[in-house]
Structure formats: C-alpha cells, structure tokens
Amino acid sequence: MGCLWPYWAVKQGGVWQKLYQNSLTLAYTLFISISFYFHAYGSYEVYRQQQLLSHEEAISFSKYLVGSLWFESFQNW
C-alpha cells in the first residue's frame, strides 16, 4: 500500500501541499543549518580552550561567529 502522506498532502492543498513541494529544500536547509551550527560551536570551543591555555580572555560566541569563524570558513574553501 505504501505511504499515504504525499497523496494526503497533495489532496489537502494549501500549506500542506506547499510543505510537500518544498520538503527536499527544507530538509537540506535544516541539515546545512545544523551542520553549520555544530561546526561553529566546535570551532568556538577549540578557540576558547586555546585562549584559556594562553591565559587570555576569550570573546563571546556571537563575536566569534561574526569575526573568526568567517575567516576560518573561507580559509577552508
């Protein structure tokens, strides 16, 4: 019989149909966003540990996102 979700969503129309039509885009966007967050958080933790070992003050996570993470990410590309 299979999954009835796609047929139900298409029959309902409206928001459900739009959600179904864009489900792959939404899934990829969610996956990339989660991956970026974990990359950013992991990089920040390494940075913070290096600053603590050097007895220097670490910047906040938001400042790290705006500055250092972008520089680091572009170096990887």
PDB file of N, CA, C and O in Angstrom, chain B, residues numbered from 101:
ATOM      1  N   MET B 101       0.814  -1.188   0.000  1.00  0.00           N
ATOM      2  CA  MET B 101       0.000   0.000   0.000  1.00  0.00           C
ATOM      3  C   MET B 101       0.864   1.262   0.000  1.00  0.00           C
ATOM      4  O   MET B 101       0.551   2.230  -0.692  1.00  0.00           O
ATOM      5  N   GLY B 102       1.943   1.251   0.769  1.00  0.00           N
ATOM      6  CA  GLY B 102       2.854   2.381   0.744  1.00  0.00           C
ATOM      7  C   GLY B 102       2.428   3.512   1.656  1.00  0.00           C
ATOM      8  O   GLY B 102       1.459   3.411   2.409  1.00  0.00           O
ATOM      9  N   CYS B 103       3.168   4.567   1.564  1.00  0.00           N
ATOM     10  CA  CYS B 103       2.931   5.730   2.420  1.00  0.00           C
ATOM     11  C   CYS B 103       1.830   6.610   1.823  1.00  0.00           C
ATOM     12  O   CYS B 103       1.842   6.918   0.631  1.00  0.00           O
ATOM     13  N   LEU B 104       0.900   6.999   2.657  1.00  0.00           N
ATOM     14  CA  LEU B 104      -0.203   7.832   2.173  1.00  0.00           C
ATOM     15  C   LEU B 104       0.055   9.325   2.362  1.00  0.00           C
ATOM     16  O   LEU B 104      -0.748  10.149   1.922  1.00  0.00           O
ATOM     17  N   TRP B 105       1.173   9.688   3.017  1.00  0.00           N
ATOM     18  CA  TRP B 105       1.450  11.101   3.301  1.00  0.00           C
ATOM     19  C   TRP B 105       1.456  11.967   2.037  1.00  0.00           C
ATOM     20  O   TRP B 105       0.769  12.988   2.017  1.00  0.00           O
ATOM     21  N   PRO B 106       2.200  11.609   0.981  1.00  0.00           N
ATOM     22  CA  PRO B 106       2.227  12.501  -0.187  1.00  0.00           C
ATOM     23  C   PRO B 106       0.850  12.697  -0.814  1.00  0.00           C
ATOM     24  O   PRO B 106       0.494  13.807  -1.210  1.00  0.00           O
ATOM     25  N   TYR B 107       0.089  11.630  -0.899  1.00  0.00           N
ATOM     26  CA  TYR B 107      -1.227  11.741  -1.529  1.00  0.00           C
ATOM     27  C   TYR B 107      -2.160  12.595  -0.686  1.00  0.00           C
ATOM     28  O   TYR B 107      -2.932  13.397  -1.211  1.00  0.00           O
ATOM     29  N   TRP B 108      -2.079  12.413   0.620  1.00  0.00           N
ATOM     30  CA  TRP B 108      -2.913  13.203   1.529  1.00  0.00           C
ATOM     31  C   TRP B 108      -2.545  14.686   1.439  1.00  0.00           C
ATOM     32  O   TRP B 108      -3.423  15.547   1.387  1.00  0.00           O
ATOM     33  N   ALA B 109      -1.249  14.974   1.422  1.00  0.00           N
ATOM     34  CA  ALA B 109      -0.794  16.364   1.367  1.00  0.00           C
ATOM     35  C   ALA B 109      -1.207  17.036   0.063  1.00  0.00           C
ATOM     36  O   ALA B 109      -1.616  18.197   0.061  1.00  0.00           O
ATOM     37  N   VAL B 110      -1.101  16.315  -1.035  1.00  0.00           N
ATOM     38  CA  VAL B 110      -1.462  16.877  -2.333  1.00  0.00           C
ATOM     39  C   VAL B 110      -2.969  17.107  -2.411  1.00  0.00           C
ATOM     40  O   VAL B 110      -3.420  18.121  -2.943  1.00  0.00           O
ATOM     41  N   LYS B 111      -3.742  16.167  -1.882  1.00  0.00           N
ATOM     42  CA  LYS B 111      -5.198  16.325  -1.903  1.00  0.00           C
ATOM     43  C   LYS B 111      -5.659  17.493  -1.041  1.00  0.00           C
ATOM     44  O   LYS B 111      -6.606  18.190  -1.404  1.00  0.00           O
ATOM     45  N   GLN B 112      -5.003  17.717   0.097  1.00  0.00           N
ATOM     46  CA  GLN B 112      -5.395  18.801   1.001  1.00  0.00           C
ATOM     47  C   GLN B 112      -5.133  20.160   0.367  1.00  0.00           C
ATOM     48  O   GLN B 112      -5.922  21.090   0.531  1.00  0.00           O
ATOM     49  N   GLY B 113      -4.046  20.273  -0.344  1.00  0.00           N
ATOM     50  CA  GLY B 113      -3.696  21.549  -0.964  1.00  0.00           C
ATOM     51  C   GLY B 113      -3.208  22.545   0.072  1.00  0.00           C
ATOM     52  O   GLY B 113      -2.908  22.170   1.205  1.00  0.00           O
ATOM     53  N   GLY B 114      -3.130  23.786  -0.303  1.00  0.00           N
ATOM     54  CA  GLY B 114      -2.748  24.857   0.623  1.00  0.00           C
ATOM     55  C   GLY B 114      -1.361  24.677   1.211  1.00  0.00           C
ATOM     56  O   GLY B 114      -0.403  24.366   0.503  1.00  0.00           O
ATOM     57  N   VAL B 115      -1.271  24.877   2.518  1.00  0.00           N
ATOM     58  CA  VAL B 115       0.006  24.834   3.233  1.00  0.00           C
ATOM     59  C   VAL B 115       0.634  23.445   3.146  1.00  0.00           C
ATOM     60  O   VAL B 115       1.844  23.324   2.956  1.00  0.00           O
ATOM     61  N   TRP B 116      -0.177  22.398   3.282  1.00  0.00           N
ATOM     62  CA  TRP B 116       0.357  21.036   3.242  1.00  0.00           C
ATOM     63  C   TRP B 116       0.986  20.728   1.887  1.00  0.00           C
ATOM     64  O   TRP B 116       2.025  20.072   1.816  1.00  0.00           O
ATOM     65  N   GLN B 117       0.366  21.192   0.831  1.00  0.00           N
ATOM     66  CA  GLN B 117       0.907  20.941  -0.499  1.00  0.00           C
ATOM     67  C   GLN B 117       2.213  21.711  -0.693  1.00  0.00           C
ATOM     68  O   GLN B 117       3.173  21.173  -1.245  1.00  0.00           O
ATOM     69  N   LYS B 118       2.255  22.956  -0.245  1.00  0.00           N
ATOM     70  CA  LYS B 118       3.492  23.749  -0.353  1.00  0.00           C
ATOM     71  C   LYS B 118       4.610  23.124   0.463  1.00  0.00           C
ATOM     72  O   LYS B 118       5.762  23.090   0.029  1.00  0.00           O
ATOM     73  N   LEU B 119       4.265  22.626   1.657  1.00  0.00           N
ATOM     74  CA  LEU B 119       5.254  21.969   2.502  1.00  0.00           C
ATOM     75  C   LEU B 119       5.800  20.723   1.808  1.00  0.00           C
ATOM     76  O   LEU B 119       7.008  20.483   1.821  1.00  0.00           O
ATOM     77  N   TYR B 120       4.923  19.940   1.210  1.00  0.00           N
ATOM     78  CA  TYR B 120       5.349  18.736   0.489  1.00  0.00           C
ATOM     79  C   TYR B 120       6.193  19.092  -0.736  1.00  0.00           C
ATOM     80  O   TYR B 120       7.199  18.436  -1.007  1.00  0.00           O
ATOM     81  N   GLN B 121       5.792  20.117  -1.470  1.00  0.00           N
ATOM     82  CA  GLN B 121       6.528  20.510  -2.672  1.00  0.00           C
ATOM     83  C   GLN B 121       7.930  20.992  -2.343  1.00  0.00           C
ATOM     84  O   GLN B 121       8.853  20.810  -3.137  1.00  0.00           O
ATOM     85  N   ASN B 122       8.097  21.604  -1.183  1.00  0.00           N
ATOM     86  CA  ASN B 122       9.397  22.157  -0.804  1.00  0.00           C
ATOM     87  C   ASN B 122      10.103  21.323   0.264  1.00  0.00           C
ATOM     88  O   ASN B 122      11.029  21.811   0.910  1.00  0.00           O
ATOM     89  N   SER B 123       9.682  20.083   0.456  1.00  0.00           N
ATOM     90  CA  SER B 123      10.226  19.271   1.543  1.00  0.00           C
ATOM     91  C   SER B 123      11.715  18.977   1.369  1.00  0.00           C
ATOM     92  O   SER B 123      12.445  18.971   2.360  1.00  0.00           O
ATOM     93  N   LEU B 124      12.182  18.737   0.169  1.00  0.00           N
ATOM     94  CA  LEU B 124      13.595  18.460  -0.036  1.00  0.00           C
ATOM     95  C   LEU B 124      14.431  19.706   0.256  1.00  0.00           C
ATOM     96  O   LEU B 124      15.482  19.615   0.892  1.00  0.00           O
ATOM     97  N   THR B 125      13.976  20.845  -0.197  1.00  0.00           N
ATOM     98  CA  THR B 125      14.674  22.106   0.093  1.00  0.00           C
ATOM     99  C   THR B 125      14.710  22.362   1.594  1.00  0.00           C
ATOM    100  O   THR B 125      15.743  22.754   2.136  1.00  0.00           O
ATOM    101  N   LEU B 126      13.592  22.143   2.260  1.00  0.00           N
ATOM    102  CA  LEU B 126      13.542  22.335   3.711  1.00  0.00           C
ATOM    103  C   LEU B 126      14.466  21.365   4.432  1.00  0.00           C
ATOM    104  O   LEU B 126      15.135  21.744   5.393  1.00  0.00           O
ATOM    105  N   ALA B 127      14.510  20.125   3.979  1.00  0.00           N
ATOM    106  CA  ALA B 127      15.383  19.129   4.610  1.00  0.00           C
ATOM    107  C   ALA B 127      16.853  19.517   4.439  1.00  0.00           C
ATOM    108  O   ALA B 127      17.623  19.457   5.397  1.00  0.00           O
ATOM    109  N   TYR B 128      17.245  19.912   3.233  1.00  0.00           N
ATOM    110  CA  TYR B 128      18.628  20.338   3.001  1.00  0.00           C
ATOM    111  C   TYR B 128      18.969  21.597   3.798  1.00  0.00           C
ATOM    112  O   TYR B 128      20.060  21.695   4.359  1.00  0.00           O
ATOM    113  N   THR B 129      18.064  22.542   3.852  1.00  0.00           N
ATOM    114  CA  THR B 129      18.299  23.765   4.616  1.00  0.00           C
ATOM    115  C   THR B 129      18.484  23.445   6.093  1.00  0.00           C
ATOM    116  O   THR B 129      19.378  23.990   6.740  1.00  0.00           O
ATOM    117  N   LEU B 130      17.655  22.574   6.622  1.00  0.00           N
ATOM    118  CA  LEU B 130      17.776  22.172   8.018  1.00  0.00           C
ATOM    119  C   LEU B 130      19.102  21.458   8.259  1.00  0.00           C
ATOM    120  O   LEU B 130      19.792  21.741   9.239  1.00  0.00           O
ATOM    121  N   PHE B 131      19.459  20.538   7.375  1.00  0.00           N
ATOM    122  CA  PHE B 131      20.711  19.795   7.507  1.00  0.00           C
ATOM    123  C   PHE B 131      21.922  20.735   7.472  1.00  0.00           C
ATOM    124  O   PHE B 131      22.823  20.612   8.301  1.00  0.00           O
ATOM    125  N   ILE B 132      21.945  21.662   6.529  1.00  0.00           N
ATOM    126  CA  ILE B 132      23.063  22.593   6.415  1.00  0.00           C
ATOM    127  C   ILE B 132      23.122  23.516   7.625  1.00  0.00           C
ATOM    128  O   ILE B 132      24.210  23.811   8.121  1.00  0.00           O
ATOM    129  N   SER B 133      21.978  23.975   8.106  1.00  0.00           N
ATOM    130  CA  SER B 133      21.944  24.848   9.283  1.00  0.00           C
ATOM    131  C   SER B 133      22.465  24.138  10.522  1.00  0.00           C
ATOM    132  O   SER B 133      23.240  24.714  11.285  1.00  0.00           O
ATOM    133  N   ILE B 134      22.051  22.901  10.729  1.00  0.00           N
ATOM    134  CA  ILE B 134      22.522  22.128  11.875  1.00  0.00           C
ATOM    135  C   ILE B 134      24.023  21.870  11.758  1.00  0.00           C
ATOM    136  O   ILE B 134      24.753  21.992  12.742  1.00  0.00           O
ATOM    137  N   SER B 135      24.481  21.518  10.566  1.00  0.00           N
ATOM    138  CA  SER B 135      25.909  21.282  10.350  1.00  0.00           C
ATOM    139  C   SER B 135      26.724  22.536  10.615  1.00  0.00           C
ATOM    140  O   SER B 135      27.777  22.470  11.249  1.00  0.00           O
ATOM    141  N   PHE B 136      26.244  23.683  10.132  1.00  0.00           N
ATOM    142  CA  PHE B 136      26.945  24.941  10.354  1.00  0.00           C
ATOM    143  C   PHE B 136      27.003  25.272  11.841  1.00  0.00           C
ATOM    144  O   PHE B 136      28.035  25.723  12.337  1.00  0.00           O
ATOM    145  N   TYR B 137      25.896  25.049  12.557  1.00  0.00           N
ATOM    146  CA  TYR B 137      25.876  25.338  13.990  1.00  0.00           C
ATOM    147  C   TYR B 137      26.902  24.488  14.732  1.00  0.00           C
ATOM    148  O   TYR B 137      27.661  25.006  15.550  1.00  0.00           O
ATOM    149  N   PHE B 138      26.930  23.175  14.449  1.00  0.00           N
ATOM    150  CA  PHE B 138      27.881  22.305  15.141  1.00  0.00           C
ATOM    151  C   PHE B 138      29.318  22.631  14.763  1.00  0.00           C
ATOM    152  O   PHE B 138      30.212  22.538  15.604  1.00  0.00           O
ATOM    153  N   HIS B 139      29.553  23.009  13.521  1.00  0.00           N
ATOM    154  CA  HIS B 139      30.890  23.441  13.114  1.00  0.00           C
ATOM    155  C   HIS B 139      31.292  24.700  13.882  1.00  0.00           C
ATOM    156  O   HIS B 139      32.411  24.798  14.385  1.00  0.00           O
ATOM    157  N   ALA B 140      30.381  25.651  13.966  1.00  0.00           N
ATOM    158  CA  ALA B 140      30.668  26.903  14.670  1.00  0.00           C
ATOM    159  C   ALA B 140      30.911  26.665  16.148  1.00  0.00           C
ATOM    160  O   ALA B 140      31.857  27.205  16.721  1.00  0.00           O
ATOM    161  N   TYR B 141      30.066  25.862  16.766  1.00  0.00           N
ATOM    162  CA  TYR B 141      30.199  25.619  18.201  1.00  0.00           C
ATOM    163  C   TYR B 141      31.486  24.852  18.510  1.00  0.00           C
ATOM    164  O   TYR B 141      32.182  25.169  19.474  1.00  0.00           O
ATOM    165  N   GLY B 142      31.796  23.859  17.707  1.00  0.00           N
ATOM    166  CA  GLY B 142      33.027  23.095  17.909  1.00  0.00           C
ATOM    167  C   GLY B 142      34.265  23.958  17.736  1.00  0.00           C
ATOM    168  O   GLY B 142      35.211  23.857  18.518  1.00  0.00           O
ATOM    169  N   SER B 143      34.262  24.799  16.723  1.00  0.00           N
ATOM    170  CA  SER B 143      35.392  25.706  16.493  1.00  0.00           C
ATOM    171  C   SER B 143      35.534  26.703  17.635  1.00  0.00           C
ATOM    172  O   SER B 143      36.645  27.035  18.048  1.00  0.00           O
ATOM    173  N   TYR B 144      34.402  27.175  18.141  1.00  0.00           N
ATOM    174  CA  TYR B 144      34.442  28.120  19.259  1.00  0.00           C
ATOM    175  C   TYR B 144      35.005  27.456  20.515  1.00  0.00           C
ATOM    176  O   TYR B 144      35.771  28.078  21.251  1.00  0.00           O
ATOM    177  N   GLU B 145      34.638  26.227  20.762  1.00  0.00           N
ATOM    178  CA  GLU B 145      35.154  25.520  21.936  1.00  0.00           C
ATOM    179  C   GLU B 145      36.669  25.331  21.837  1.00  0.00           C
ATOM    180  O   GLU B 145      37.374  25.493  22.833  1.00  0.00           O
ATOM    181  N   VAL B 146      37.176  24.991  20.653  1.00  0.00           N
ATOM    182  CA  VAL B 146      38.622  24.859  20.458  1.00  0.00           C
ATOM    183  C   VAL B 146      39.294  26.206  20.687  1.00  0.00           C
ATOM    184  O   VAL B 146      40.318  26.281  21.366  1.00  0.00           O
ATOM    185  N   TYR B 147      38.724  27.271  20.123  1.00  0.00           N
ATOM    186  CA  TYR B 147      39.264  28.616  20.309  1.00  0.00           C
ATOM    187  C   TYR B 147      39.298  28.991  21.790  1.00  0.00           C
ATOM    188  O   TYR B 147      40.290  29.524  22.288  1.00  0.00           O
ATOM    189  N   ARG B 148      38.186  28.697  22.488  1.00  0.00           N
ATOM    190  CA  ARG B 148      38.084  29.053  23.909  1.00  0.00           C
ATOM    191  C   ARG B 148      39.121  28.294  24.735  1.00  0.00           C
ATOM    192  O   ARG B 148      39.730  28.863  25.641  1.00  0.00           O
ATOM    193  N   GLN B 149      39.323  27.021  24.427  1.00  0.00           N
ATOM    194  CA  GLN B 149      40.330  26.232  25.140  1.00  0.00           C
ATOM    195  C   GLN B 149      41.735  26.790  24.891  1.00  0.00           C
ATOM    196  O   GLN B 149      42.555  26.840  25.807  1.00  0.00           O
ATOM    197  N   GLN B 150      42.010  27.207  23.659  1.00  0.00           N
ATOM    198  CA  GLN B 150      43.318  27.791  23.349  1.00  0.00           C
ATOM    199  C   GLN B 150      43.522  29.095  24.118  1.00  0.00           C
ATOM    200  O   GLN B 150      44.615  29.362  24.616  1.00  0.00           O
ATOM    201  N   GLN B 151      42.469  29.901  24.213  1.00  0.00           N
ATOM    202  CA  GLN B 151      42.565  31.154  24.944  1.00  0.00           C
ATOM    203  C   GLN B 151      42.783  30.896  26.434  1.00  0.00           C
ATOM    204  O   GLN B 151      43.556  31.610  27.072  1.00  0.00           O
ATOM    205  N   LEU B 152      42.118  29.893  26.994  1.00  0.00           N
ATOM    206  CA  LEU B 152      42.299  29.567  28.407  1.00  0.00           C
ATOM    207  C   LEU B 152      43.716  29.062  28.686  1.00  0.00           C
ATOM    208  O   LEU B 152      44.308  29.414  29.706  1.00  0.00           O
ATOM    209  N   LEU B 153      44.261  28.243  27.790  1.00  0.00           N
ATOM    210  CA  LEU B 153      45.627  27.743  27.969  1.00  0.00           C
ATOM    211  C   LEU B 153      46.654  28.859  27.860  1.00  0.00           C
ATOM    212  O   LEU B 153      47.715  28.795  28.479  1.00  0.00           O
ATOM    213  N   SER B 154      46.339  29.884  27.071  1.00  0.00           N
ATOM    214  CA  SER B 154      47.237  31.028  26.903  1.00  0.00           C
ATOM    215  C   SER B 154      47.001  32.098  27.960  1.00  0.00           C
ATOM    216  O   SER B 154      47.674  33.129  27.956  1.00  0.00           O
ATOM    217  N   HIS B 155      46.060  31.865  28.859  1.00  0.00           N
ATOM    218  CA  HIS B 155      45.679  32.826  29.898  1.00  0.00           C
ATOM    219  C   HIS B 155      45.213  34.148  29.305  1.00  0.00           C
ATOM    220  O   HIS B 155      45.488  35.219  29.845  1.00  0.00           O
ATOM    221  N   GLU B 156      44.505  34.055  28.188  1.00  0.00           N
ATOM    222  CA  GLU B 156      43.930  35.229  27.542  1.00  0.00           C
ATOM    223  C   GLU B 156      42.413  35.150  27.646  1.00  0.00           C
ATOM    224  O   GLU B 156      41.845  34.079  27.861  1.00  0.00           O
ATOM    225  N   GLU B 157      41.774  36.289  27.490  1.00  0.00           N
ATOM    226  CA  GLU B 157      40.321  36.337  27.580  1.00  0.00           C
ATOM    227  C   GLU B 157      39.705  35.966  26.226  1.00  0.00           C
ATOM    228  O   GLU B 157      40.134  36.451  25.179  1.00  0.00           O
ATOM    229  N   ALA B 158      38.700  35.104  26.273  1.00  0.00           N
ATOM    230  CA  ALA B 158      38.019  34.684  25.051  1.00  0.00           C
ATOM    231  C   ALA B 158      36.869  35.641  24.748  1.00  0.00           C
ATOM    232  O   ALA B 158      36.266  36.212  25.657  1.00  0.00           O
ATOM    233  N   ILE B 159      36.577  35.807  23.467  1.00  0.00           N
ATOM    234  CA  ILE B 159      35.440  36.637  23.071  1.00  0.00           C
ATOM    235  C   ILE B 159      34.159  35.808  23.156  1.00  0.00           C
ATOM    236  O   ILE B 159      34.213  34.586  23.290  1.00  0.00           O
ATOM    237  N   SER B 160      33.029  36.466  23.079  1.00  0.00           N
ATOM    238  CA  SER B 160      31.743  35.759  23.151  1.00  0.00           C
ATOM    239  C   SER B 160      31.501  34.962  21.869  1.00  0.00           C
ATOM    240  O   SER B 160      32.147  35.185  20.845  1.00  0.00           O
ATOM    241  N   PHE B 161      30.552  34.025  21.953  1.00  0.00           N
ATOM    242  CA  PHE B 161      30.224  33.177  20.800  1.00  0.00           C
ATOM    243  C   PHE B 161      29.706  34.020  19.638  1.00  0.00           C
ATOM    244  O   PHE B 161      30.046  33.756  18.485  1.00  0.00           O
ATOM    245  N   SER B 162      28.888  35.032  19.929  1.00  0.00           N
ATOM    246  CA  SER B 162      28.343  35.862  18.848  1.00  0.00           C
ATOM    247  C   SER B 162      29.445  36.650  18.145  1.00  0.00           C
ATOM    248  O   SER B 162      29.415  36.790  16.922  1.00  0.00           O
ATOM    249  N   LYS B 163      30.411  37.162  18.893  1.00  0.00           N
ATOM    250  CA  LYS B 163      31.530  37.876  18.269  1.00  0.00           C
ATOM    251  C   LYS B 163      32.404  36.909  17.471  1.00  0.00           C
ATOM    252  O   LYS B 163      32.949  37.264  16.426  1.00  0.00           O
ATOM    253  N   TYR B 164      32.528  35.694  17.976  1.00  0.00           N
ATOM    254  CA  TYR B 164      33.296  34.679  17.248  1.00  0.00           C
ATOM    255  C   TYR B 164      32.626  34.351  15.917  1.00  0.00           C
ATOM    256  O   TYR B 164      33.300  34.195  14.898  1.00  0.00           O
ATOM    257  N   LEU B 165      31.300  34.246  15.929  1.00  0.00           N
ATOM    258  CA  LEU B 165      30.558  33.959  14.688  1.00  0.00           C
ATOM    259  C   LEU B 165      30.800  35.026  13.635  1.00  0.00           C
ATOM    260  O   LEU B 165      31.026  34.712  12.467  1.00  0.00           O
ATOM    261  N   VAL B 166      30.753  36.274  14.043  1.00  0.00           N
ATOM    262  CA  VAL B 166      30.875  37.386  13.102  1.00  0.00           C
ATOM    263  C   VAL B 166      32.306  37.521  12.570  1.00  0.00           C
ATOM    264  O   VAL B 166      32.506  37.851  11.401  1.00  0.00           O
ATOM    265  N   GLY B 167      33.282  37.270  13.412  1.00  0.00           N
ATOM    266  CA  GLY B 167      34.658  37.510  13.007  1.00  0.00           C
ATOM    267  C   GLY B 167      35.442  36.277  12.636  1.00  0.00           C
ATOM    268  O   GLY B 167      35.618  35.983  11.454  1.00  0.00           O
ATOM    269  N   SER B 168      35.909  35.563  13.615  1.00  0.00           N
ATOM    270  CA  SER B 168      36.864  34.480  13.416  1.00  0.00           C
ATOM    271  C   SER B 168      36.309  33.321  12.609  1.00  0.00           C
ATOM    272  O   SER B 168      37.019  32.760  11.774  1.00  0.00           O
ATOM    273  N   LEU B 169      35.061  32.950  12.836  1.00  0.00           N
ATOM    274  CA  LEU B 169      34.507  31.799  12.127  1.00  0.00           C
ATOM    275  C   LEU B 169      34.452  32.053  10.629  1.00  0.00           C
ATOM    276  O   LEU B 169      34.749  31.149   9.848  1.00  0.00           O
ATOM    277  N   TRP B 170      34.083  33.248  10.208  1.00  0.00           N
ATOM    278  CA  TRP B 170      34.021  33.534   8.772  1.00  0.00           C
ATOM    279  C   TRP B 170      35.413  33.444   8.149  1.00  0.00           C
ATOM    280  O   TRP B 170      35.577  32.907   7.054  1.00  0.00           O
ATOM    281  N   PHE B 171      36.411  33.973   8.853  1.00  0.00           N
ATOM    282  CA  PHE B 171      37.785  33.896   8.356  1.00  0.00           C
ATOM    283  C   PHE B 171      38.212  32.438   8.231  1.00  0.00           C
ATOM    284  O   PHE B 171      38.789  32.041   7.218  1.00  0.00           O
ATOM    285  N   GLU B 172      37.928  31.641   9.260  1.00  0.00           N
ATOM    286  CA  GLU B 172      38.286  30.226   9.261  1.00  0.00           C
ATOM    287  C   GLU B 172      37.554  29.468   8.151  1.00  0.00           C
ATOM    288  O   GLU B 172      38.152  28.633   7.472  1.00  0.00           O
ATOM    289  N   SER B 173      36.285  29.750   7.968  1.00  0.00           N
ATOM    290  CA  SER B 173      35.498  29.061   6.945  1.00  0.00           C
ATOM    291  C   SER B 173      36.008  29.377   5.549  1.00  0.00           C
ATOM    292  O   SER B 173      36.095  28.477   4.713  1.00  0.00           O
ATOM    293  N   PHE B 174      36.346  30.623   5.276  1.00  0.00           N
ATOM    294  CA  PHE B 174      36.834  30.997   3.953  1.00  0.00           C
ATOM    295  C   PHE B 174      38.215  30.415   3.686  1.00  0.00           C
ATOM    296  O   PHE B 174      38.569  30.156   2.536  1.00  0.00           O
ATOM    297  N   GLN B 175      39.002  30.206   4.750  1.00  0.00           N
ATOM    298  CA  GLN B 175      40.296  29.556   4.554  1.00  0.00           C
ATOM    299  C   GLN B 175      40.101  28.116   4.095  1.00  0.00           C
ATOM    300  O   GLN B 175      40.883  27.608   3.292  1.00  0.00           O
ATOM    301  N   ASN B 176      39.062  27.457   4.603  1.00  0.00           N
ATOM    302  CA  ASN B 176      38.799  26.070   4.226  1.00  0.00           C
ATOM    303  C   ASN B 176      38.331  25.955   2.783  1.00  0.00           C
ATOM    304  O   ASN B 176      38.514  24.901   2.174  1.00  0.00           O
ATOM    305  N   TRP B 177      37.749  26.971   2.226  1.00  0.00           N
ATOM    306  CA  TRP B 177      37.252  26.922   0.853  1.00  0.00           C
ATOM    307  C   TRP B 177      38.383  27.132  -0.093  1.00  0.00           C
ATOM    308  O   TRP B 177      38.181  27.128  -1.307  1.00  0.00           O
TER     309      TRP B 177
END
